[in-house]
Each structure stands twice: as structure tokens, then as C-alpha cells.
Amino acid sequence: MSHVLTRASEPSGVWSETRLVKECLSGNEEAWSLLIEKYKALIYSIPVKYGLPADEAADVFQATCLELLARLPELREPRALPKWLMQVAHHQCYRWKQQQRQIVSRDADPDLPVPETPAVAESLVQQTQEEQMLREATASLTAQCRRLVELLFFETPARPYAEVAAELGLSVGSIGFTRQKCMQRLRRHLDELGFR
């Protein structure tokens, strides 16, 4: 009974990694959905950085999720999950790239040894971690702030204030003030996450 009360009292969308992992390991399907939802952009960002086509990026995503399902019980530190997912996705991408090269090179020399997977480049890890922090901080904003940030900063080219105001139901003159307040909230969330 107390387990149900605890679950109801804490919104599932804000569970920590520790709580998500624990709930996943106990067979909670909602937790699995939340875990995948939370990290899908992080996982997909790796094959995108490798320049994989969309169908191959989807294969990397699927393989990474299968690896997560199989190896989650072995995870000792739930807070390390994002970095672990990046490494798994990196290895999947590297394997894909190597398979593509081997198709060409093995035709010429079938006795070539299979190279080892290199470690994830630290710059790639840092960039991907920062992108994940930005996604998490943006997701924690109110719906209006989140949409404002998306319209002004995530679209290329950025939308004019008149279009943003019309979509959000605000006056054009209030967009600058609202943007400032939303950016302050975003910065606060980023600071809480340890964004440099």
C-alpha cells in the first residue's frame, strides 16, 4: 500500500535515474517508457554525429535499447546511465561504420583483422552530455516557456516575434520580457544540472 502511495505522490515524469532504474528492474512498464523517452534524443544524437542515414540511426537506437534491456541489472551507478548509453551507441555506430568498410575492404583482402572499437572521444562525450542537460532543462520549463525557447532558439531561422506572439497568444511587446524570464529559468535548471 505504501509503495502505491509513494508512486502516486511523486510524479513519474520527475523520477531520478536511481528511481527509474529501480522501477524498470521491478518490471514497471511505465518506468521503461519514461526511461526511453528521457534518453531517446541522447541515443539518437550519437548516430547523427556519425553521419549515419536515418534507417541506420534507427537500428543503432534499437540495438542500444536492447543492450539497455539486457544489461540494466548490471548497472552499478544509475547516475552513470547517460554516459553508458552514449558509449553503447558509440560502439554500435563504430561497428556499423566498420561493417561498411569491411564490405569494401574484405572483397580485396578477406584475411584482414577486425579492428578494436576505440574509446569514445572525450569531446564527443562532453558535447553529448551538454546537449542532454539542455534537453532536460528545457523539458523542465513550463509549456509556454518551452515552446518560446523552441521557437526562438531551436528553429532555423528563428521565428519573428510577431509569429511567436501569435502562436503563444501573447502581445508582441511582451515577448522580450517573457523570453528573459524563460531564459533565467532555463539557466537556473542548467546550473542545477551542473552545466558549465
C-alpha positions in Angstrom: 0.0 0.0 0.0 2.8 2.5 0.9 4.5 1.7 -2.4 1.4 2.8 -4.3 1.1 5.9 -2.2 4.8 6.8 -2.8 4.4 6.2 -6.5 1.3 8.4 -6.7 2.8 11.2 -4.6 5.8 11.6 -6.8 5.1 12.4 -10.5 6.6 9.7 -12.6 7.9 12.3 -15.1 10.4 13.6 -12.5 11.8 10.3 -11.2 15.6 10.3 -10.7 17.8 7.9 -12.6 18.0 5.8 -9.5 14.2 5.6 -9.2 13.7 4.9 -12.9 16.3 2.1 -12.9 14.8 0.6 -9.7 11.3 0.8 -11.2 12.5 -0.7 -14.5 14.1 -3.6 -12.7 10.9 -4.3 -10.8 9.1 -4.6 -14.2 7.3 -1.3 -14.2 6.4 -0.7 -17.9 5.7 3.0 -17.3 9.2 3.4 -16.0 10.7 1.7 -19.1 8.7 4.1 -21.3 9.9 7.1 -19.3 13.5 5.9 -19.4 13.4 5.5 -23.2 11.6 8.8 -23.6 14.1 10.6 -21.4 17.1 9.3 -23.3 15.9 8.8 -26.9 17.3 12.1 -28.1 20.6 11.4 -26.4 20.8 8.0 -28.1 19.8 9.3 -31.5 22.3 12.1 -31.3 25.2 9.7 -31.5 24.5 8.2 -34.9 23.6 11.6 -36.2 27.1 12.8 -35.2 28.5 9.8 -37.0 26.5 10.9 -40.1 24.5 7.6 -40.3 21.4 7.6 -42.5 18.0 7.7 -40.7 17.4 3.9 -41.1 20.8 3.1 -39.7 20.4 5.6 -36.9 17.1 3.8 -36.0 19.0 0.5 -36.0 21.6 1.9 -33.6 18.8 3.2 -31.4 17.1 -0.2 -31.3 20.4 -2.0 -30.6 21.2 0.4 -27.8 17.8 -0.1 -26.2 18.2 -3.9 -26.5 21.6 -3.6 -24.8 20.0 -1.4 -22.1 17.3 -4.0 -21.5 19.8 -6.9 -21.3 22.4 -5.1 -19.2 20.4 -2.8 -16.9 20.7 -5.2 -14.0 24.5 -4.9 -14.2 24.4 -1.1 -13.9 26.0 -0.3 -10.5 25.5 3.5 -10.6 22.3 4.7 -12.1 23.6 8.3 -12.5 26.2 6.8 -14.9 23.4 5.7 -17.3 23.6 8.6 -19.7 27.3 8.1 -20.3 26.8 4.3 -20.5 24.1 4.9 -23.2 26.5 7.2 -25.1 29.2 4.5 -25.0 26.9 1.7 -26.2 25.5 3.9 -29.0 29.1 4.9 -30.0 30.1 1.2 -30.1 27.1 0.4 -32.2 27.9 3.2 -34.6 31.5 2.2 -34.8 30.5 -1.4 -35.6 28.2 -0.2 -38.4 31.0 2.0 -39.9 33.4 -0.9 -39.7 30.9 -3.3 -41.3 30.5 -0.8 -44.2 34.3 -0.6 -44.6 34.7 -4.4 -44.4 32.2 -4.9 -47.1 34.5 -3.0 -49.4 38.0 -4.0 -48.0 37.2 -7.7 -47.5 36.4 -8.0 -51.1 40.0 -7.2 -51.8 41.5 -9.0 -48.8 39.3 -11.3 -46.8 42.1 -12.0 -44.2 42.1 -8.5 -42.8 41.8 -8.5 -39.0 38.8 -6.9 -37.4 39.9 -3.7 -35.6 39.1 -3.0 -31.9 36.4 -0.4 -31.1 38.2 2.8 -29.9 37.1 4.6 -26.8 34.5 7.3 -27.1 36.2 10.6 -27.8 36.0 12.8 -24.7 34.9 15.8 -26.7 32.0 13.8 -28.1 31.1 12.7 -24.6 31.2 16.2 -23.2 29.2 17.7 -26.1 26.6 15.0 -25.9 26.3 15.3 -22.1 25.8 19.1 -22.5 23.1 18.5 -25.2 21.3 16.1 -22.8 21.5 18.6 -20.0 20.0 21.3 -22.3 17.2 18.8 -23.3 16.4 18.0 -19.6 16.5 21.7 -18.6 14.2 22.7 -21.5 11.8 19.9 -20.6 11.5 21.2 -17.1 10.2 24.6 -18.2 6.5 25.4 -18.3 4.9 24.5 -21.6 4.8 28.2 -22.7 8.4 28.8 -21.9 9.5 25.6 -23.5 7.6 26.5 -26.7 9.0 30.0 -26.7 12.6 28.7 -26.3 12.0 26.2 -29.1 10.5 28.9 -31.5 13.2 31.5 -30.8 16.4 29.3 -30.4 15.9 25.8 -31.8 14.3 26.7 -35.2 16.5 27.8 -38.1 15.9 30.5 -39.0 14.4 31.8 -35.7 10.8 32.9 -36.0 9.9 36.6 -35.9 8.4 37.9 -32.7 5.1 38.5 -34.4 4.8 34.8 -35.3 5.9 33.7 -31.9 3.4 36.1 -30.2 0.6 34.8 -32.4 1.3 31.2 -31.7 1.6 31.7 -28.0 -1.3 34.1 -27.7 0.9 36.9 -26.3 1.4 40.5 -27.4 4.5 41.2 -29.5 5.6 43.7 -26.8 5.7 41.0 -24.1 7.8 38.5 -26.0 11.2 40.1 -24.9 10.2 40.2 -21.2 8.8 36.6 -21.4 11.9 35.4 -23.2 14.1 36.9 -20.4 12.1 35.2 -17.7 12.2 31.9 -19.5 15.9 32.1 -20.1 16.5 32.8 -16.4 14.5 29.7 -15.5 16.5 27.7 -18.1 19.8 29.0 -16.8 18.7 28.0 -13.2 17.8 24.5 -14.3 21.1 24.2 -16.2 23.0 25.3 -13.1 21.2 22.7 -11.1 22.3 20.0 -13.6 25.9 21.2 -13.4 26.1 22.7 -16.9 29.2 24.7 -17.3 
